[in-house]
Amino acid sequence: MPYLILSDIHANLEALKAVLSDARGRYEQILCLGDLVGYGADPNAVLEWARANVTVAVRGNHDKACLEPETLEYFRPMARAAAIWTREVLTPENLRYLETLPRGPLHYDGFDLVHGSPVDEDEYLFSLSDVAQIRSELQSGLLFFGHTHVQGGFLVSRNGVKSIEPIRELAIEANYSYLLNPGSVGQPRDGDPRAAYAIYSPRERVVEYHRVSYSVAQAAAKILTAGLPESLAARLYEGV
């Protein structure tokens, strides 16, 4: 059963639609690694879609911020402003959906789903040393994570940790542990503004990394119309 793996949609409906169109016919279930909302201007539309189509999702820090305002003190000003705005515009049904999202790591069909790291959903896994510090916490040979908005990942072996570039097809081999990031759908930060996602085929044990262009201008215009910080619109063009 192939899975469409999404993360960090961040209320970017244009990017989400582009991903779904690009991936059509190549997956059977959708899994999400959190941060459905925050930053973007379409939180209700994205959550309504998720409620109807996502099989399993874990919560992200921006999802949590809508439910626990006290966590906003750790957000930068533009992220805090977007989270407050999001909380104000969400429908009761969509707020209740966010409340149902479990904290990762969540074990599903032989692999794990988490937003940040298996130790802390708010922790970033950017570097080899970040992963080396949590390697003892890995419960399976394959973990999908988000939060960094950077497509790629890490391979853990007895000899240490190596970076994985987002190649088109990655074979999952036995005797290793893989921590893989599909990248961000709605706000990439790896210098490529295209929406990012991955497809995992358990039978073939292959992960495919994908990028797809979308109407950045339309998504950015919605952010400005909503009165959200201009920087949230500008960064979409650069992928930073």
C-alpha positions in Angstrom: 0.0 0.0 0.0 1.8 3.2 -1.1 1.5 6.2 1.2 1.6 9.8 0.4 3.7 11.4 3.2 3.0 15.1 3.8 4.4 17.6 6.4 4.2 21.3 7.2 1.3 22.2 4.9 0.9 25.4 6.9 -2.5 26.4 5.6 -1.2 26.7 2.0 -4.1 25.5 -0.1 -2.4 26.2 -3.4 0.6 24.1 -2.6 -1.5 21.3 -1.2 -3.6 21.2 -4.4 -0.5 21.0 -6.5 0.9 18.1 -4.5 -2.4 16.2 -4.7 -2.6 16.7 -8.4 1.1 15.7 -9.0 0.8 12.5 -6.8 -2.6 11.4 -8.1 -2.9 7.7 -8.7 0.4 6.8 -7.0 -0.8 6.3 -3.4 -3.6 4.7 -1.4 -3.5 6.5 2.0 -2.3 9.9 3.1 -0.2 10.4 6.3 0.7 13.8 7.7 3.5 14.8 10.0 1.9 17.9 11.5 1.7 21.6 11.1 -1.4 21.6 9.0 -1.9 25.2 10.0 0.1 28.3 10.8 1.7 30.9 8.5 -0.8 30.5 5.6 -4.2 32.0 4.9 -6.4 28.9 4.4 -6.4 27.0 7.7 -10.1 26.0 7.5 -9.9 24.7 4.0 -6.8 22.7 4.7 -8.3 21.2 7.9 -11.5 20.3 6.2 -9.6 18.5 3.6 -7.5 16.7 6.2 -10.6 15.6 8.1 -12.0 14.0 5.0 -8.8 12.6 3.4 -5.9 12.0 5.9 -5.7 8.5 7.3 -3.3 9.3 10.1 -1.7 12.6 11.3 0.4 13.7 14.3 0.3 17.2 15.6 2.9 19.8 15.0 3.9 22.8 17.1 1.7 25.2 15.1 -1.2 22.9 15.5 -0.5 22.7 19.2 -0.3 26.5 19.5 -3.9 26.8 18.5 -4.9 24.7 21.5 -2.2 25.8 24.0 -1.7 29.6 23.6 1.0 29.6 26.4 3.3 27.9 23.9 3.3 31.1 21.8 6.0 32.6 24.0 8.5 30.4 22.2 7.4 31.6 18.7 9.0 34.4 16.7 6.8 37.5 16.2 5.6 36.7 12.7 4.8 33.1 13.7 3.1 34.2 16.8 0.9 36.7 14.9 0.0 33.9 12.4 -0.9 31.5 15.2 -3.1 34.1 16.9 -4.9 34.9 13.7 -5.3 31.2 12.9 -6.9 30.5 16.3 -9.4 33.4 15.7 -10.6 32.2 12.3 -10.8 28.4 12.9 -14.2 26.9 13.0 -15.2 24.9 16.2 -15.2 21.7 14.1 -11.6 22.3 12.9 -10.4 23.2 16.4 -11.9 19.9 17.6 -10.0 18.1 14.9 -6.7 19.6 16.0 -7.5 18.4 19.5 -7.7 14.8 18.3 -4.3 14.8 16.7 -1.9 12.6 18.7 1.6 13.6 19.8 4.2 11.7 18.0 6.0 9.4 17.7 3.1 7.3 16.4 3.9 3.8 15.2 1.9 2.9 12.0 2.3 -0.1 9.7 5.8 -0.9 10.8 7.3 2.6 10.8 7.1 5.8 12.9 5.6 9.2 12.4 6.7 12.3 14.3 6.8 16.0 13.8 10.1 17.1 15.4 12.0 14.1 16.9 11.1 11.0 18.8 12.2 12.7 22.0 10.4 16.0 21.6 7.8 17.1 19.0 9.3 20.6 19.1 12.9 19.5 18.6 14.6 20.1 15.2 16.7 17.4 13.5 19.0 19.5 11.4 22.4 18.1 11.8 24.3 14.8 12.2 24.9 15.6 15.8 21.2 16.2 16.4 20.4 12.7 15.2 23.4 11.1 17.0 22.0 12.4 20.3 18.6 10.7 19.8 19.6 7.5 18.0 19.0 5.4 21.2 15.4 6.5 21.0 14.7 5.0 17.6 12.1 2.3 17.8 11.9 1.1 14.2 14.1 1.1 11.1 12.1 3.8 9.5 10.9 7.1 10.9 9.3 10.0 9.0 9.7 13.5 10.5 9.1 17.1 9.6 9.4 20.5 11.4 12.7 21.6 9.6 11.0 22.2 6.3 14.1 20.6 4.6 13.6 17.6 2.4 16.1 14.7 2.9 17.1 12.9 6.0 19.6 10.7 7.8 20.9 7.1 7.8 22.0 5.6 11.1 24.3 2.7 11.2 26.7 1.1 13.7 29.4 3.4 12.3 27.5 6.6 12.8 25.1 9.0 11.1 25.1 10.1 7.4 23.0 12.7 5.6 20.6 11.5 2.9 20.0 13.8 -0.1 16.5 13.9 -1.5 17.1 11.7 -4.5 14.3 10.5 -6.7 14.2 6.9 -5.2 15.7 5.7 -2.0 15.9 2.0 -1.2 15.3 1.2 2.5 17.8 -1.5 3.4 17.8 -3.8 6.4 20.3 -3.3 9.2 20.0 0.5 9.0 17.8 3.1 10.6 16.3 5.9 8.4 15.0 9.2 9.5 13.4 10.8 6.5 11.8 14.2 5.9 9.4 14.6 3.0 10.0 18.4 3.1 7.4 21.1 3.5 4.3 21.3 1.4 3.4 24.8 2.2 6.6 26.6 3.2 9.9 25.0 2.0 13.1 26.3 3.6 15.8 24.5 1.6 16.1 27.2 -1.1 13.6 25.5 -3.4 10.2 27.2 -3.4 8.4 24.2 -4.9 6.1 22.2 -2.7 7.7 19.0 -1.3 6.4 15.6 -0.5 7.3 11.9 -0.5 5.7 8.6 -1.4 6.6 5.4 0.5 5.9 2.0 -0.9 6.4 -0.6 1.9 6.2 -3.6 -0.4 9.1 -2.4 -2.6 10.7 -0.6 0.4 11.3 2.5 -1.6 10.8 6.2 -0.7 10.4 8.7 -3.6 11.1 12.4 -3.0 9.1 14.8 -5.1 8.9 18.6 -5.8 6.1 20.4 -7.7 5.6 24.0 -8.6 2.4 25.9 -7.5 1.0 29.4 -7.7 3.2 31.1 -5.1 1.7 34.4 -6.2 -1.8 33.3 -5.3 -0.8 31.9 -1.9 1.2 35.0 -1.1 -1.7 37.4 -2.1 -4.0 35.5 0.2 -1.6 36.0 3.1 -1.4 39.8 2.5 -5.2 40.1 2.1 -5.7 38.3 5.4 -3.5 41.0 7.1 -0.8 38.5 8.0 2.9 39.6 8.2 4.3 40.5 4.7 7.4 38.4 5.4 5.3 35.3 5.4 4.3 36.0 1.8 7.8 37.1 0.7 9.5 34.0 1.9 7.3 31.7 -0.3 9.0 33.0 -3.4 12.5 32.1 -2.1 11.9 28.9 -0.3 13.5 30.1 2.9 
